[in-house]
Amino acid sequence: MNTSLSSQEFQLFQRYIEEQCGIRILNEKAYLIESRLSKFLIQFGLDSFEELYWLLSQQSQKNLAEKIIDAMTTNETLWFREQTPWKIMEQKLLPEYIQALRQESCDKIRIWSAACASGQEPYSIAMCLDHYLVEHHIQDITLDHFEILATDISHTVLRMAKMGKYDNISMARGLSKEYRDRYFEQKGRIWTLDKHIKERVQFKQFNLQESFLFLGKFDLIFFRYVAIYFSDLFRTEVVHKITAALKDKGVLIWGNSEVFLNYQDDYEAENYDSANFYRLRSGDA
């Protein structure tokens, strides 16, 4: 068995992965393919990555294709990642949404967490909503007025997310004691999310290469630290589809350290607490 990845084999998998999910593996990251996919050589008794590639090409290997993409997906996540998105939600957006609901300008606020990994971001959104309503003694608006969709290409992390169970290491990454004690129950080393919060999030396996039309329109989209893994062409395509998936004056939130280029035609950049968020220009939806 040859577990070293040749230049030709790298190019085969580089092209395959980009075609399947838009992720662009840079040349200097060839080691990722070698380290993450070598287990499949052992599993199938193959002698080279080239044999693995040709096995992938068989129509009967759909499950293997999903496992390959699953292995190549980066699932870095934590609770309430960065502080500014949550301040933007609580201090800028939620007052707007509650006013719109009260005025019956809409009957539901729809939020999408794209590339949600093991669920920390969408659950953070649900906890943020609940905390705001409770702290402001709001009773006429409830979590039923909000719909949270969380998607990811990986079946594995979605199974984990749907369980709403996390270990001590996961819990220590970004979650305050206040939120931990309010929304989780500990049994041994496992923390289980409150059912009231868990049921607020709808999880769905979704490849961003697919059409967004059946997802519907959203008031708010979290698309943070996802586009950095895409080729320039695919990034442009996805942003175009996200723009079409936003409601009039809908909001797009990127990661604080990400650069959102050429947005001016479709979005107004609004700054809050040294971070930008992007609001769709009226009439562009």
C-alpha positions in Angstrom: 0.0 0.0 0.0 1.3 3.4 -1.0 -0.2 6.0 1.4 1.8 8.9 -0.1 -0.1 11.2 -2.3 1.4 11.9 -5.7 1.0 15.2 -7.5 -1.3 13.6 -10.1 -3.4 12.0 -7.4 -3.7 15.3 -5.5 -4.9 17.0 -8.7 -7.6 14.3 -9.2 -8.9 14.8 -5.7 -8.5 18.5 -5.7 -10.8 18.7 -8.8 -13.2 16.1 -7.4 -13.7 17.9 -4.1 -14.2 21.2 -5.7 -16.7 19.8 -8.2 -18.7 18.1 -5.4 -18.9 20.8 -2.8 -17.0 23.9 -4.0 -14.2 23.5 -1.5 -10.9 24.4 -3.0 -7.9 22.6 -1.5 -4.8 24.7 -2.1 -1.6 23.1 -3.3 0.1 23.7 0.0 -2.7 21.9 1.8 -2.2 18.6 -0.1 -1.4 17.0 3.2 -5.0 17.4 4.2 -6.1 15.0 1.5 -3.4 12.5 2.4 -4.1 12.6 6.1 -7.9 12.6 6.0 -8.4 10.1 3.2 -5.7 7.5 3.9 -8.1 5.6 6.2 -10.2 4.7 3.2 -7.2 3.0 1.6 -7.1 0.7 4.6 -10.9 0.3 4.8 -11.2 -0.9 1.2 -7.8 -2.6 0.9 -6.5 -0.3 -1.8 -2.9 0.2 -2.8 -3.1 3.9 -3.8 -5.1 7.1 -3.9 -5.6 6.6 -7.6 -7.5 3.4 -6.9 -9.6 5.3 -4.4 -10.4 7.9 -7.0 -11.5 5.3 -9.5 -13.6 3.5 -6.9 -15.3 6.8 -6.3 -16.3 7.1 -9.9 -18.5 4.0 -9.7 -22.2 4.7 -9.5 -22.6 2.3 -6.6 -20.3 4.3 -4.4 -22.6 7.2 -3.4 -22.1 6.5 0.3 -18.3 6.6 -0.2 -18.6 9.9 -2.0 -20.5 11.4 1.0 -17.9 10.0 3.4 -15.0 11.5 1.3 -16.7 15.0 1.4 -17.5 14.5 5.0 -13.8 13.8 5.8 -12.7 16.9 3.9 -15.1 19.3 5.5 -13.7 21.6 8.2 -16.1 21.7 11.2 -14.5 24.4 13.3 -17.2 25.9 15.6 -17.9 27.2 19.0 -20.6 28.9 21.0 -21.4 32.5 20.4 -18.4 32.8 18.1 -17.2 36.4 18.3 -19.1 38.9 20.3 -20.3 41.4 17.7 -22.9 39.2 15.8 -24.8 38.7 19.1 -24.7 42.4 20.0 -25.9 43.2 16.5 -28.8 40.7 17.0 -29.8 41.9 20.5 -29.3 45.6 20.1 -30.0 46.3 16.4 -32.0 43.5 14.8 -34.3 42.0 17.4 -35.9 45.3 18.2 -36.6 45.7 14.5 -38.0 42.2 14.2 -40.2 42.5 17.3 -41.7 45.8 16.0 -42.4 44.2 12.6 -44.1 41.2 14.3 -46.2 43.5 16.5 -47.2 45.6 13.5 -48.0 42.4 11.6 -45.6 43.4 8.8 -44.6 39.7 8.9 -45.9 36.6 10.8 -42.5 34.9 11.3 -38.8 35.9 11.3 -36.7 33.4 9.4 -33.0 32.9 10.2 -30.6 30.6 8.4 -27.3 29.3 9.8 -25.3 28.0 6.9 -22.6 25.4 7.4 -23.7 24.9 11.0 -21.3 22.0 11.9 -22.3 20.4 15.2 -25.0 23.0 16.0 -23.3 25.6 18.2 -24.2 28.5 16.0 -27.9 27.9 15.5 -28.4 26.9 19.1 -26.6 30.1 20.1 -29.1 32.0 17.9 -32.0 30.2 19.7 -30.6 30.9 23.1 -29.9 34.6 22.2 -33.5 35.0 21.1 -34.9 33.3 24.2 -32.6 35.3 26.5 -33.6 38.6 24.9 -37.4 37.9 25.2 -37.0 36.9 28.9 -34.7 39.7 29.9 -37.0 42.3 28.3 -40.1 40.7 29.7 -41.7 40.3 26.3 -44.7 38.1 26.4 -46.6 38.9 23.2 -43.7 37.6 21.1 -42.4 34.1 21.6 -39.9 31.8 20.1 -42.7 30.5 17.9 -42.4 33.7 16.0 -38.9 32.7 14.9 -37.9 30.0 12.5 -34.2 28.8 12.6 -32.9 26.7 9.8 -29.4 25.1 10.2 -27.7 23.4 7.3 -24.5 21.6 6.6 -23.1 19.3 4.0 -21.9 16.7 6.5 -24.3 14.0 7.7 -22.0 13.2 10.6 -22.0 16.6 12.2 -25.7 17.0 11.6 -26.4 13.8 13.5 -24.4 15.2 16.4 -26.1 18.6 16.2 -29.6 17.1 16.3 -28.8 15.3 19.5 -28.0 18.5 21.4 -25.5 16.8 23.6 -22.0 18.1 24.2 -18.9 17.1 26.2 -17.0 19.3 28.6 -14.5 20.5 26.0 -17.2 21.6 23.6 -19.0 23.4 26.4 -15.9 25.3 27.4 -15.6 26.9 24.0 -17.4 30.2 24.1 -20.3 29.4 26.4 -20.8 31.5 29.5 -21.7 30.0 32.9 -25.0 31.9 32.7 -26.1 30.3 29.5 -24.7 26.9 30.4 -26.7 26.8 33.7 -29.8 28.2 32.1 -30.0 26.0 29.0 -28.2 22.8 29.8 -28.4 19.8 32.1 -25.3 17.9 33.1 -25.2 14.2 33.5 -21.7 13.0 34.0 -19.4 14.3 31.3 -22.3 15.1 28.9 -24.4 18.3 28.8 -27.8 18.1 27.2 -29.5 21.2 25.7 -32.9 22.2 27.0 -35.6 20.7 24.8 -37.3 24.1 24.5 -34.2 25.4 22.7 -33.3 22.3 20.8 -36.8 22.1 19.2 -36.4 25.6 17.8 -33.8 24.6 15.3 -34.6 22.7 12.1 -31.5 20.8 10.8 -31.1 19.9 7.1 -28.4 18.3 5.1 -27.6 20.8 2.2 -24.9 21.3 -0.3 -24.5 24.9 -1.2 -24.1 23.9 -4.8 -27.8 23.1 -4.8 -30.6 25.5 -5.7 -31.6 27.7 -2.7 -35.1 28.3 -4.1 -36.8 25.6 -2.0 -35.3 27.0 1.2 -37.5 30.1 0.9 -36.6 33.7 1.9 -34.8 34.8 5.1 -34.7 37.9 7.2 -31.2 37.0 8.5 -28.5 34.7 7.2 -25.4 33.8 9.1 -22.7 32.9 6.6 -19.5 33.0 8.6 -16.2 31.5 7.8 -17.6 29.4 5.0 -16.7 31.2 1.9 -13.0 31.2 2.8 -12.8 27.6 1.7 -14.3 28.1 -1.7 -12.8 29.0 -5.1 -13.3 32.6 -6.2 -15.9 31.4 -8.8 -17.9 29.4 -6.4 -17.8 32.1 -3.7 -19.3 34.5 -6.2 -22.0 32.1 -7.2 -23.0 31.3 -3.6 -23.1 35.0 -2.6 -25.4 35.6 -5.6 -27.7 32.9 -4.4 -27.6 34.1 -0.8 -28.6 37.6 -2.0 -31.6 36.1 -3.8 -32.6 34.2 -0.7 -32.8 37.3 1.5 -36.1 39.2 2.0 -36.2 42.9 1.2 -33.8 44.6 3.6 -32.6 41.2 4.9 -29.3 41.0 6.7 -26.2 39.0 6.0 -23.6 38.4 8.7 -20.0 37.4 7.8 -17.1 36.6 10.1 -15.4 39.6 11.5 -12.1 38.8 9.9 -13.6 38.0 6.5 -13.5 40.4 3.6 -16.7 40.9 1.7 -15.7 42.4 -1.7 -17.9 44.0 -4.3 -21.0 44.1 -2.2 -22.0 47.7 -2.9 -24.4 46.9 -5.7 -26.6 44.8 -3.5 -25.9 45.7 0.1 -25.5 48.6 2.4 -22.7 48.0 5.0 -23.8 49.0 8.5 -21.2 49.2 11.2 -21.8 48.3 14.8 -19.2 47.9 17.5 -16.3 47.9 15.0 -17.9 45.2 12.9 -19.9 45.3 9.7 -23.1 43.6 8.8 -24.7 43.8 5.4 -28.3 44.8 4.7 -29.9 44.1 1.3 -30.8 47.3 -0.5 -34.5 47.8 -0.7 -36.0 46.4 -3.9 -33.0 44.1 -4.6 -34.6 40.9 -3.1 
